[in-house]
Amino acid sequence: MKYLSEYRNPEMVERYIEEIGKIATKNWTIMEVCGGQTHSLVKNGLLNLLPEKVQMVHGPGCPVCVTPINLIDKAVYLAEEKGVILCSFGDMLRVPGAKKSLLEAKASGADVRILYSPLEAVKLAKENPQKEVVFFAVGFETTAPANALSVIHAQREGLKNYSILTSHVLVPPAMEAVINDETAVIQGFLAAGHVCTIVGISEYYPIAEKYNIPIVVTGFEPVDLLQGIYMTVKQLEEGRNDLENQYSRVVKPEGNPEAIKVIEKVFQVCDREWRGIGTIPNSGYELRPEFAEFDANIKFSINIEKVEENKECIAGLVLKGVKKPHQCPQFGKKCTPLNPLGAPMVSSEGACAAYYHFSQISDSE
């Protein structure tokens, strides 16, 4: 299995662990941005194998985790009060809103459906012309092309009963936000390979230069991550702050030009609120005015009052790399996947879920 089995090779894992230990002469703190990277690090036990001098902290790269409560409440409102067919990816269903999750709304009789693609939602709208169909469009740059295409297809089909509730967030502005946070201790980044597959790597050069911080784009297999950590530590030890691409077998510098065209045709950059972090300027996508008829916010004139985060949940500190999930007093107690206080405990990319299911790290660490 090319590009898979060799990146899970135990001998290569041992070799990179050994090499990282050899070159690390100082204490370094590195943030892996993406939740998929976090899950791989935790599930494969890599955090326990790294030398003590190399500390990994977990970033805000989980779109489900950073979707604000207000937007969850809007989705629930559409499903319950407007009677739409509310379509979503599966890991959004158990994310808690102010009063309930989409799963609880579904249990109460709302028509909430799990789909694997927004194009399925377009098909559903075509098959049910008497019903409004709304797709909960959550994700980073990675899923933006598919969501944009769903709007283009709906427009071509002349569908008036399809719209999207958009919660797209962008990675580079979030990286700047966590660097600028007064509690930040980050000295290097592992950037998310799947995002760069779509949009390329050009936006990361200014960040590396502005903040004098090395950035290495990586994949998600154990050897990918360890090679990325090795490359980052090597830069730090040598006093460099370059952008490097470990995931070159997949990520091209220019990204995917056709996907970028589709994104830019349908979406424009906007300010976006990140759950647990706050509003980050120019960190999201919203529909362009010419596609306003497909914007669920406009179509249904949604106005939901914002509420505060659960004070017992430290998700914001986890997403900024300030705290580890197991350092939360409620971790595994009042907060579990079946009864989550925050989104990182239920998302398939959430750091808290990764620690709950896979980590052997003790509370004292």
N, C-alpha and C positions, 0 to 999 in steps of 0.2 A: 504494500500500500504506500505508494510514493507520497512523500511529504506528510506522512502521518506516523507510521511505525518508527521511522528513524528519529522523529522528534519526541518519541516516548522511550528512547533507548536508555535503560538503567545505567549502562556504562558511561554514556555521554553525560547523564545527570551527575554521576559521581565525579566525573572529570571536571565539569564546570564548577561544582561545589568546591572542589579542591583548588581550582585556579582562582576562584573568587577569594578564598581564604588566604592564598599566597599574596595577592596584590593589595588586599585591604589592610592598610596600616593605620587608618583613622576610623572614627565612627562616622557612618554616613546614613542619612535617612532618605529613602527613595519612595516615591508614590507611584503605584500602578493606577492609572486613571480609570480603567474599565472594570466593571463588575465581573465580566467573563474572565479577566486575568486574575482577579481576586479569587474566584471560585477554583481556578486551576491551581493557584498557589496553595490554597488551603486544602483542597481535596487530595492533592498529591503529596501533601506533607512537606512541601518545600520550605515553608516558613521555619520549620523545626530543624531543617538541615543547614540553613544558611549560617555563616559565622556570626558571632555576637556583634561584631562591628557593623554589620549591614542590617539595618532595620527597615522593613517594608511597612508603609502605611497605605491605607485604602482610600481611594478617591471618589468623586461624585459621578463616576461613569456608569450609572444605572438609571436609565430614563424613567423606569417605573418608580424608583425610589425618590426621585426629585420632582415628580408630578405633584403639584400643590393640592392641598385638601379641597380648596375651592373648585378645582377642576373635576375632582372625583364627585363632589356634590352636584356639579352641573350635569355630569353623566347620569347620576342617579335620578336627578330631576327630570331629565329628558325621558328616561326609561319609565319612571313612575307617573309623572304628571302629564307629560306630552304623549305618552303611549307609543313612542317610536320603537322600532326594532333597533336596539342598541348593540352594536357589534364591537368586539374587542379581542385583543390577544389575551390568552388565558391568565397570565400572571398579573393582569390588572384587576381581576375580579375580587381578590381578597384584600386589596389595599384599603385600609380604613379611611372613610371620609369623616365628616363632622359627626354624623349620626349612624351611618351604615355604609357598608361596602356594596359594590355592584352584585356580589354573590348573595348578599342578604336581600337586595332588591329583587333579584331573580327568584329567591325562595319565597318572596311575598307575592309573586305573580307577574312581575315585570318581564317583558320579552327581551332578555339579555342573552346574546349568543356569542360563543367562542369561535373565532375564525382564525385561519392561518395566513390569510392574505386580504388586503383591502379590496382586491379585485373580486373576491367572493362576495363582498358586501355590495358591490356594483351589480353583480348578477342577481343578488337577492332583491335589490331595488327594482330591477327590470321584471322579475318574476312576481313582485308584489306591488303593483302600481298604486294600489289603494292605501299603502302604508308608507310612512316616512322611515327611511333607513339612515342611521347615523353611525359612522365608523369612528371609534375613539383612536385618533391618530397620534400615538405616543412613540417617541423614539429619538435617537440621535440622527446625524446625517445619514447613517446606514439605511434606515427605513424610509427616509424622505422620498427617494425616487419612486418606490412602490405606491406611497400615499399620493404623490403628485400624479402618477399615472392613473390612479383610480378616478381622480377629478377629471382628467383629460378624457378618459373613456366615458364617464358619465355625461360630460358635455357633448361628446360626439354622438352618444345614444339619445341625446335630448331628454335625459332623465331629470325630472323636476323634484323627485322625492328622495334624492341622495345628497348627503352632506357629511362633512367631517368635523369632529371636535378636536382641534389641533393642540398638541402639547409637544411640539418638536423643540429640542434643545441642542445647542452646539458646544462642542468640546473645548476649542481653544479659549473662548472667553471664560469658561469655568476654570480652566487651568490658571489663568491670570487672577481670577477671583480668589482662589485658594492660596496662591503665592502672596497676594496682597493682604490676606487676612493677618491680623496682628498676632495670632497664635501660631502662624505657620512655621514649620520646622523643616520644610521640604528642600532637599539639595539636588534632587534629580527626578526625572519623570520617565516612566514607561508609558508611551502613548499608545492608544488603541488602534491595532492594525486594521480592524474591519472598517472603522471610520475613514482611515486614510486610503483604504481601497477605493472608496467612493470619491472623496474630495482631494486626495493627494496630500502632500506634505508641506506645501509652500507656506501655509499659515503658521507653521511651527518655528520657522527660522527667526522671525522677529521676536518671539517669546524667548527663545534660547539666548538671543543677543541682548535683549532688553534686561533680562533678569540674571544674566550670567549663569545659566542653569542648563546642564546637559539634558537632552531629550532623545530617547531611543524608541523608535516605533517597533513594536514586537507583535508576534503571534500569540497563540494561546496554549500551545502544548508546553510540557515541562522544559524541554530543551530550549524552545523559543524564549521562554521567560528567563531562564538561567543565563542564556547567552546575552539577553538584553540587560540583565543585572550586571553581568561581567563587563559589558561594554560601557555601562553607566559608571560603575566603580572605577574602571580604567581611566575614563575621562576625568572623574573627580580627583583621582590620585595624581593625574598629570596636569591638573589645573586648566582643563579645557571645558568649553561649554558649547559643544557642537550638536547639530541634529544628525542622527544616524538612523539608518533604516535596516534593522535586523530582519524584517519581514519582506525582504525584496523579492522573494519568490511569488508574492501575491500583490504587494503594494508597489505601484509605479509612482514616480514623482508627480506626474500630472493627474493621478487618480483615474477616474472613469469619465472621460469628456462627455459622453452621451448622457450619463446619469446626471452630471452637473447641469447640462442643458435643460433637462426635464425639471430639475429642482428650481432653477432660476426662472423658468417659464411660469411656474405655478406659485412659488413662494417668494417672499421677501423677508429680509432680516428684521427682527423686532426685539425689544426688551422682553425678557421672560423671567417670571418668578420661579425660583427653585425651592422646593420644599426643604425646610431646615436650613437654608442658606440665605434666601432673600432674593430680591430682584437683581439680576445681572444684566447690564446694558448690552444690547446687540448679541444676545445669547440664544435667540430662538428664531423659528420660522413661523410666519403667518401667511394666510392666503393673500395673494395680490388682489387689488380692488376689482379687477376684471373677472375674478372667480368668486366674488362675494356671495353669489347665490348658492354656493356650495359650503359656505361657512356657517356651521350650526349655531355659533354664537350670535350671528346677525339674523339668521333665518328664524330663530325661535326667541330672539330678544331676551336672552338669558341674563338674569341679574340675581346672582346668589351672594349673600353677605359672607364676607370672609370671617373665618374663625381662627383662633390661636392654635398652635400645635399643642399636643399633649405634653404637659410639663415634665412628665416622668420619662419621656422618650429623648434620648441624646443623639438621635439620628443625624442632626446637623453637625455635631462634633465628629461623628464617625465619617460622614461624607467629606469633611474637610481634612481628614487625616489626623485630627487632634486626639481622638480616643479610638481604642479598639472595641469591637462589639462586646467582648467579654468583660470590659471595664464598666459596662452599664449595670447599675444595681438591679435592674429589672430583667436582665438577660436570662432567658431560660426559666424565669419565675413568673412574673406577671406578663412578660412578653415572650410568646412562643408563636410558631407558624400558625397554630390553630386559633390563637388569641393575640394577634399582633398589636403592639402600641404604635408601631411605625412601619412604613413600607419596606425598609431594608430587611425585615424579618420574613417577608412573604415573597418578595421578588426572586425570580430564578437567578438574578445577577446581584442580589443584595448581599452585602458583607455579613450582616447579622445572620441571615439564613445559611451562608457558607460556614460560619463558625458553629452554628447550632447543629448542623448536620454532619460536619466533617472534622472540626478542629479538636485537637487533644490539648490545646493550650490551657493552662490553669489560670485561675483568677489572679494569682500572684505575679504572673509574668507581665 
